[in-house]
Amino acid sequence: MRYLLMVGAVAMMAACGGGAGPVTGDISEACIAADRRAASPALCSCVQQVANQTLSGREQARAATFFENPQLAQDTRQSDNARDERFWDRYKSFSELATQICQPVSA
């Protein structure tokens, strides 16, 4: 299943290369607002597209808070709450896939 998700996500990313504007949402907006050096509209749009394929809207909103407050991510990762653990597993899968697909372009 994970393999199929990754193949589908890669195909989707390849298909949306040019023409269309950036994809926006909670993740892409948080990515841009975090004002990190590697962040660009293209990179943040790519990460949003992966989020759209792997996380629910509620999970995206929760993950977006990690950009502004990384301590929340740490607290979630270390939580013993079963709900937090399930979310963290999905977030980790999203993060790994986004890292594989959405490589920043060096200028």
Rosetta constraint file for C-alpha pairs under 8 A:
AtomPair CA 1 CA 5 HARMONIC 6.26 0.50
AtomPair CA 2 CA 6 HARMONIC 6.21 0.50
AtomPair CA 3 CA 7 HARMONIC 6.18 0.50
AtomPair CA 4 CA 8 HARMONIC 6.02 0.50
AtomPair CA 5 CA 9 HARMONIC 6.04 0.50
AtomPair CA 6 CA 10 HARMONIC 6.08 0.50
AtomPair CA 6 CA 97 HARMONIC 6.97 0.50
AtomPair CA 7 CA 11 HARMONIC 6.16 0.50
AtomPair CA 8 CA 12 HARMONIC 6.09 0.50
AtomPair CA 9 CA 13 HARMONIC 6.11 0.50
AtomPair CA 9 CA 50 HARMONIC 6.69 0.50
AtomPair CA 9 CA 53 HARMONIC 7.12 0.50
AtomPair CA 10 CA 14 HARMONIC 6.18 0.50
AtomPair CA 10 CA 101 HARMONIC 6.68 0.50
AtomPair CA 11 CA 15 HARMONIC 6.15 0.50
AtomPair CA 12 CA 16 HARMONIC 6.42 0.50
AtomPair CA 13 CA 17 HARMONIC 6.76 0.50
AtomPair CA 13 CA 46 HARMONIC 7.25 0.50
AtomPair CA 13 CA 49 HARMONIC 7.73 0.50
AtomPair CA 13 CA 101 HARMONIC 7.73 0.50
AtomPair CA 16 CA 20 HARMONIC 7.01 0.50
AtomPair CA 22 CA 41 HARMONIC 6.80 0.50
AtomPair CA 22 CA 42 HARMONIC 6.58 0.50
AtomPair CA 22 CA 45 HARMONIC 5.35 0.50
AtomPair CA 23 CA 28 HARMONIC 7.56 0.50
AtomPair CA 23 CA 45 HARMONIC 4.88 0.50
AtomPair CA 23 CA 46 HARMONIC 7.50 0.50
AtomPair CA 23 CA 48 HARMONIC 6.60 0.50
AtomPair CA 23 CA 49 HARMONIC 6.71 0.50
AtomPair CA 24 CA 28 HARMONIC 5.48 0.50
AtomPair CA 24 CA 29 HARMONIC 6.60 0.50
AtomPair CA 24 CA 45 HARMONIC 6.22 0.50
AtomPair CA 24 CA 48 HARMONIC 6.62 0.50
AtomPair CA 25 CA 29 HARMONIC 6.00 0.50
AtomPair CA 25 CA 48 HARMONIC 6.54 0.50
AtomPair CA 26 CA 30 HARMONIC 6.10 0.50
AtomPair CA 26 CA 48 HARMONIC 7.83 0.50
AtomPair CA 26 CA 60 HARMONIC 6.28 0.50
AtomPair CA 26 CA 61 HARMONIC 5.68 0.50
AtomPair CA 26 CA 64 HARMONIC 5.88 0.50
AtomPair CA 27 CA 31 HARMONIC 6.00 0.50
AtomPair CA 27 CA 44 HARMONIC 7.49 0.50
AtomPair CA 27 CA 47 HARMONIC 7.25 0.50
AtomPair CA 27 CA 48 HARMONIC 5.47 0.50
AtomPair CA 27 CA 51 HARMONIC 7.33 0.50
AtomPair CA 27 CA 60 HARMONIC 6.24 0.50
AtomPair CA 27 CA 61 HARMONIC 7.19 0.50
AtomPair CA 27 CA 63 HARMONIC 7.18 0.50
AtomPair CA 27 CA 64 HARMONIC 5.00 0.50
AtomPair CA 28 CA 32 HARMONIC 6.23 0.50
AtomPair CA 28 CA 41 HARMONIC 7.84 0.50
AtomPair CA 28 CA 44 HARMONIC 4.71 0.50
AtomPair CA 28 CA 45 HARMONIC 5.61 0.50
AtomPair CA 28 CA 47 HARMONIC 6.75 0.50
AtomPair CA 28 CA 48 HARMONIC 5.19 0.50
AtomPair CA 29 CA 33 HARMONIC 6.05 0.50
AtomPair CA 29 CA 44 HARMONIC 7.69 0.50
AtomPair CA 30 CA 34 HARMONIC 5.95 0.50
AtomPair CA 30 CA 64 HARMONIC 5.59 0.50
AtomPair CA 30 CA 65 HARMONIC 7.49 0.50
AtomPair CA 30 CA 67 HARMONIC 6.05 0.50
AtomPair CA 30 CA 68 HARMONIC 7.33 0.50
AtomPair CA 31 CA 35 HARMONIC 7.23 0.50
AtomPair CA 31 CA 36 HARMONIC 7.87 0.50
AtomPair CA 31 CA 39 HARMONIC 6.69 0.50
AtomPair CA 31 CA 44 HARMONIC 5.70 0.50
AtomPair CA 31 CA 64 HARMONIC 7.77 0.50
AtomPair CA 31 CA 67 HARMONIC 6.59 0.50
AtomPair CA 32 CA 36 HARMONIC 7.65 0.50
AtomPair CA 32 CA 39 HARMONIC 6.22 0.50
AtomPair CA 32 CA 40 HARMONIC 6.79 0.50
AtomPair CA 32 CA 41 HARMONIC 6.89 0.50
AtomPair CA 32 CA 44 HARMONIC 6.59 0.50
AtomPair CA 34 CA 67 HARMONIC 6.08 0.50
AtomPair CA 34 CA 68 HARMONIC 6.36 0.50
AtomPair CA 35 CA 39 HARMONIC 6.64 0.50
AtomPair CA 38 CA 104 HARMONIC 6.59 0.50
AtomPair CA 39 CA 43 HARMONIC 6.21 0.50
AtomPair CA 39 CA 44 HARMONIC 6.44 0.50
AtomPair CA 39 CA 104 HARMONIC 7.88 0.50
AtomPair CA 40 CA 44 HARMONIC 5.99 0.50
AtomPair CA 41 CA 45 HARMONIC 5.88 0.50
AtomPair CA 42 CA 46 HARMONIC 6.20 0.50
AtomPair CA 43 CA 47 HARMONIC 6.30 0.50
AtomPair CA 43 CA 102 HARMONIC 6.15 0.50
AtomPair CA 43 CA 103 HARMONIC 7.40 0.50
AtomPair CA 43 CA 104 HARMONIC 6.21 0.50
AtomPair CA 44 CA 48 HARMONIC 6.15 0.50
AtomPair CA 45 CA 49 HARMONIC 6.22 0.50
AtomPair CA 46 CA 50 HARMONIC 6.43 0.50
AtomPair CA 46 CA 98 HARMONIC 7.65 0.50
AtomPair CA 46 CA 101 HARMONIC 7.96 0.50
AtomPair CA 46 CA 102 HARMONIC 5.81 0.50
AtomPair CA 47 CA 51 HARMONIC 6.21 0.50
AtomPair CA 47 CA 98 HARMONIC 5.60 0.50
AtomPair CA 47 CA 102 HARMONIC 6.36 0.50
AtomPair CA 48 CA 52 HARMONIC 6.10 0.50
AtomPair CA 49 CA 53 HARMONIC 6.49 0.50
AtomPair CA 50 CA 54 HARMONIC 6.23 0.50
AtomPair CA 50 CA 94 HARMONIC 6.89 0.50
AtomPair CA 50 CA 97 HARMONIC 7.28 0.50
AtomPair CA 50 CA 98 HARMONIC 5.91 0.50
AtomPair CA 51 CA 55 HARMONIC 5.26 0.50
AtomPair CA 51 CA 56 HARMONIC 7.95 0.50
AtomPair CA 51 CA 60 HARMONIC 6.71 0.50
AtomPair CA 51 CA 94 HARMONIC 6.43 0.50
AtomPair CA 51 CA 98 HARMONIC 7.94 0.50
AtomPair CA 52 CA 56 HARMONIC 7.17 0.50
AtomPair CA 52 CA 57 HARMONIC 7.81 0.50
AtomPair CA 54 CA 90 HARMONIC 7.56 0.50
AtomPair CA 54 CA 94 HARMONIC 5.95 0.50
AtomPair CA 55 CA 59 HARMONIC 5.60 0.50
AtomPair CA 55 CA 60 HARMONIC 5.93 0.50
AtomPair CA 55 CA 90 HARMONIC 7.16 0.50
AtomPair CA 55 CA 91 HARMONIC 7.50 0.50
AtomPair CA 55 CA 94 HARMONIC 7.26 0.50
AtomPair CA 56 CA 60 HARMONIC 6.12 0.50
AtomPair CA 57 CA 61 HARMONIC 6.28 0.50
AtomPair CA 58 CA 62 HARMONIC 6.32 0.50
AtomPair CA 59 CA 63 HARMONIC 6.04 0.50
AtomPair CA 59 CA 87 HARMONIC 7.44 0.50
AtomPair CA 60 CA 64 HARMONIC 6.01 0.50
AtomPair CA 61 CA 65 HARMONIC 6.81 0.50
AtomPair CA 62 CA 66 HARMONIC 7.42 0.50
AtomPair CA 63 CA 67 HARMONIC 7.64 0.50
AtomPair CA 63 CA 73 HARMONIC 7.92 0.50
AtomPair CA 63 CA 91 HARMONIC 7.29 0.50
AtomPair CA 64 CA 68 HARMONIC 7.61 0.50
AtomPair CA 65 CA 69 HARMONIC 6.06 0.50
AtomPair CA 65 CA 70 HARMONIC 7.88 0.50
AtomPair CA 65 CA 72 HARMONIC 7.48 0.50
AtomPair CA 66 CA 70 HARMONIC 4.78 0.50
AtomPair CA 66 CA 71 HARMONIC 7.37 0.50
AtomPair CA 66 CA 72 HARMONIC 5.96 0.50
AtomPair CA 66 CA 73 HARMONIC 5.46 0.50
AtomPair CA 69 CA 73 HARMONIC 7.50 0.50
AtomPair CA 70 CA 74 HARMONIC 6.57 0.50
AtomPair CA 71 CA 75 HARMONIC 6.07 0.50
AtomPair CA 72 CA 76 HARMONIC 6.07 0.50
AtomPair CA 73 CA 77 HARMONIC 6.07 0.50
AtomPair CA 74 CA 78 HARMONIC 6.20 0.50
AtomPair CA 75 CA 79 HARMONIC 5.95 0.50
AtomPair CA 76 CA 84 HARMONIC 5.86 0.50
AtomPair CA 76 CA 85 HARMONIC 7.44 0.50
AtomPair CA 76 CA 88 HARMONIC 6.80 0.50
AtomPair CA 77 CA 84 HARMONIC 7.48 0.50
AtomPair CA 77 CA 85 HARMONIC 7.05 0.50
AtomPair CA 77 CA 88 HARMONIC 6.06 0.50
AtomPair CA 79 CA 84 HARMONIC 6.34 0.50
AtomPair CA 79 CA 85 HARMONIC 6.86 0.50
AtomPair CA 80 CA 84 HARMONIC 7.37 0.50
AtomPair CA 80 CA 85 HARMONIC 6.95 0.50
AtomPair CA 81 CA 85 HARMONIC 6.23 0.50
AtomPair CA 82 CA 86 HARMONIC 6.22 0.50
AtomPair CA 83 CA 87 HARMONIC 6.23 0.50
AtomPair CA 84 CA 88 HARMONIC 5.96 0.50
AtomPair CA 85 CA 89 HARMONIC 6.25 0.50
AtomPair CA 86 CA 90 HARMONIC 6.52 0.50
AtomPair CA 87 CA 91 HARMONIC 6.01 0.50
AtomPair CA 88 CA 92 HARMONIC 5.86 0.50
AtomPair CA 89 CA 93 HARMONIC 6.29 0.50
AtomPair CA 90 CA 94 HARMONIC 6.18 0.50
AtomPair CA 91 CA 95 HARMONIC 6.03 0.50
AtomPair CA 92 CA 96 HARMONIC 6.10 0.50
AtomPair CA 93 CA 97 HARMONIC 6.18 0.50
AtomPair CA 94 CA 98 HARMONIC 6.06 0.50
AtomPair CA 95 CA 99 HARMONIC 6.09 0.50
AtomPair CA 96 CA 100 HARMONIC 6.32 0.50
AtomPair CA 97 CA 101 HARMONIC 6.17 0.50
AtomPair CA 98 CA 102 HARMONIC 5.40 0.50
AtomPair CA 99 CA 103 HARMONIC 6.43 0.50
